[in-house]
Amino acid sequence: MICYFSGTGNSMWVAQTVSERFRDNRLTDMADAVVSSNNLNFSLTEDERLGFVFPVHSWGIPWIVRKFINRMTIDNYSNQLIYCILTCGDDSGLTNKMLLKLFRRKGWQCRHIYSVQMPNTYVVFPGFDADPAELEQKKTAEAVPTLEKIMAAIVSDSPIDCYLQKGQQFLKSRIIYPLFCRFAMSSKPFRTTDKCIGCGVCVKNCPTHNIRLENGRPVWANNCTQCLSCLHRCPQTAIEYGKESIGKGRYYYGKRKDSQQ
Ligand SMILES: Cc1cc2nc3c(=O)[nH]c(=O)nc-3n(C[C@H](O)[C@H](O)[C@H](O)COP(=O)(O)O)c2cc1C
């Protein structure tokens, strides 16, 4: 079983690749499950693996993923192999420690926590922007062999060291991450410009079903997890987040490929 969350497609690519390789078609969309279902009770077969795939948000676990794991129960857990594959722009911080703490509380064991570097999607804070095209392509290409190594480690149940971490972990994950979860989740700054044609792509792609169209324009409710899917996937580049996203790059997995087709 693979539980995934993805705003802009990087983690979706990982989840799909793993699903194909492991012949594991049991994919659960964590955001959808949290928003749409009261029942997060699952059972696993004796040798079924349980995987979690999601992006790092502010050097930690996106709140929707935390909520899913907190609420998730497994009927018949008997030390089935649990693995986590995170995607990040360049630094996963202490997300691994946070996950281990969550799992410990549930009595679950996890020896495989990895991160894969993918193009950055955080563009709504000063100093943060999408990667230039060359770096985006380099990261996407290098992610393929990295993910191969990770999948081999999981299949053979031989943990490897494959986790991206830079300096100032405590500051990033223990101080900034809680502040981010508390103060940066607002969807109020989202707005559309004159370029909006009311196509509803943002509505369709919002993982938390947080956007609706009113009079042909998107309106955001209060269940935002800041994945920025709406902003990056808008075909008209008509969505901004306050002034912070103006002039910044837009990216989602496969966009460049799509536009060449
Ligand atoms: C709100 C937000 C916070 C992010 N924080 C981090 C971070 O702390 N470290 C990092 O390396 N990348 C960070 N990123 C980049 C994403 O983790 C990365 O681009 C990821 O692959 C996106 O996955 P997705 O396309 O599946 O949503 C952040 C992105 C967003 C939208």
PDBQT file of the ligand as one rigid body, heavy atoms in Angstrom, charges set to zero:
ROOT
HETATM    1  C1  LIG A 301       5.077  25.013   1.192  1.00  0.00    +0.000 C 
HETATM    2  C2  LIG A 301       6.343  24.392   0.676  1.00  0.00    +0.000 A 
HETATM    3  C3  LIG A 301       7.423  24.244   1.506  1.00  0.00    +0.000 A 
HETATM    4  C4  LIG A 301       8.587  23.645   1.049  1.00  0.00    +0.000 A 
HETATM    5  N1  LIG A 301       9.625  23.465   1.906  1.00  0.00    +0.000 NA
HETATM    6  C5  LIG A 301      10.745  22.829   1.499  1.00  0.00    +0.000 A 
HETATM    7  C6  LIG A 301      11.812  22.562   2.404  1.00  0.00    +0.000 A 
HETATM    8  O1  LIG A 301      11.750  22.829   3.595  1.00  0.00    +0.000 OA
HETATM    9  N2  LIG A 301      12.930  21.975   1.919  1.00  0.00    +0.000 N 
HETATM   10  C7  LIG A 301      13.061  21.634   0.602  1.00  0.00    +0.000 A 
HETATM   11  O2  LIG A 301      14.105  21.124   0.220  1.00  0.00    +0.000 OA
HETATM   12  N3  LIG A 301      12.045  21.838  -0.281  1.00  0.00    +0.000 NA
HETATM   13  C8  LIG A 301      10.897  22.417   0.146  1.00  0.00    +0.000 A 
HETATM   14  N4  LIG A 301       9.856  22.623  -0.728  1.00  0.00    +0.000 N 
HETATM   15  C9  LIG A 301       9.969  22.095  -2.096  1.00  0.00    +0.000 C 
HETATM   16  C10 LIG A 301       9.218  20.769  -2.229  1.00  0.00    +0.000 C 
HETATM   17  O3  LIG A 301       9.463  19.928  -1.137  1.00  0.00    +0.000 OA
HETATM   18  C11 LIG A 301       9.611  20.038  -3.490  1.00  0.00    +0.000 C 
HETATM   19  O4  LIG A 301       9.564  20.863  -4.583  1.00  0.00    +0.000 OA
HETATM   20  C12 LIG A 301       8.717  18.826  -3.664  1.00  0.00    +0.000 C 
HETATM   21  O5  LIG A 301       9.325  17.923  -4.547  1.00  0.00    +0.000 OA
HETATM   22  C13 LIG A 301       7.308  19.170  -4.170  1.00  0.00    +0.000 C 
HETATM   23  O6  LIG A 301       6.587  17.969  -4.256  1.00  0.00    +0.000 OA
HETATM   24  P1  LIG A 301       5.173  17.833  -4.982  1.00  0.00    +0.000 P 
HETATM   25  O7  LIG A 301       5.403  18.269  -6.412  1.00  0.00    +0.000 OA
HETATM   26  O8  LIG A 301       4.860  16.397  -4.895  1.00  0.00    +0.000 OA
HETATM   27  O9  LIG A 301       4.213  18.701  -4.278  1.00  0.00    +0.000 OA
HETATM   28  C14 LIG A 301       8.682  23.213  -0.289  1.00  0.00    +0.000 A 
HETATM   29  C15 LIG A 301       7.582  23.393  -1.148  1.00  0.00    +0.000 A 
HETATM   30  C16 LIG A 301       6.429  23.963  -0.668  1.00  0.00    +0.000 A 
HETATM   31  C17 LIG A 301       5.255  24.136  -1.605  1.00  0.00    +0.000 C 
ENDROOT
TORSDOF 0
